[in-house]
């Protein structure tokens, strides 16, 4: 998966031996830092190969935009 469209706040499905859902907290070069939504894991960096799915966080269109 390409990392270009992934931003902080997005949700990703990670598979690095055990699949889990995580929230993106930032990028670190060629890796994405994620905080798992479930499970005892802490914040970790994952590669694009370990991200198997991606959901974008809904972002506002800015002031004056129609709802």
C-alpha positions in Angstrom: 0.0 0.0 0.0 1.2 3.5 -0.7 1.8 5.8 2.2 1.2 9.1 0.3 -2.6 9.4 1.2 -2.3 8.2 4.8 -2.5 11.0 7.4 -2.8 11.3 11.2 -6.2 10.3 12.4 -6.8 7.7 9.7 -7.6 4.1 10.5 -5.5 1.3 9.1 -5.6 -2.5 9.2 -2.1 -3.8 10.0 -0.9 -7.3 9.6 2.6 -7.8 11.1 2.1 -11.4 12.1 -1.2 -10.7 13.9 -3.9 -8.5 12.2 -5.2 -5.5 14.1 -6.8 -2.1 13.6 -4.9 1.0 14.5 -5.1 4.8 14.3 -2.3 6.6 12.5 -0.5 9.1 14.8 2.1 10.3 12.4 4.8 9.4 9.8 8.4 8.7 10.4 10.1 8.6 7.0 9.2 5.4 5.1 7.2 4.2 8.1 3.8 5.2 9.7 3.5 5.4 13.5 0.2 3.7 14.6 -1.6 3.2 18.0 -3.5 0.0 18.0 -7.2 0.4 18.8 -7.4 -3.0 20.6 -4.9 -5.1 22.3 -2.0 -4.5 24.7 0.5 -3.1 22.1 1.8 0.5 22.3 2.6 3.0 19.6 4.8 1.4 16.9 6.1 2.1 13.4 4.9 -0.1 10.5 5.9 -0.2 6.9 3.7 0.0 3.8 3.9 -3.8 3.4 2.3 -4.3 6.8 -0.7 -2.0 6.1 -3.4 -4.1 4.3 -6.3 -1.6 4.4 -7.0 2.1 5.0 -9.9 4.2 5.9 -9.6 8.0 5.7 -10.9 10.2 8.5 -13.6 12.5 7.3 -12.2 16.0 7.1 -14.2 19.3 6.9 -14.2 21.2 3.6 -13.4 24.4 5.3 -15.4 27.6 6.2 -18.5 28.3 4.2 -18.8 24.8 2.7 -22.2 23.2 2.2 -23.0 20.4 4.6 
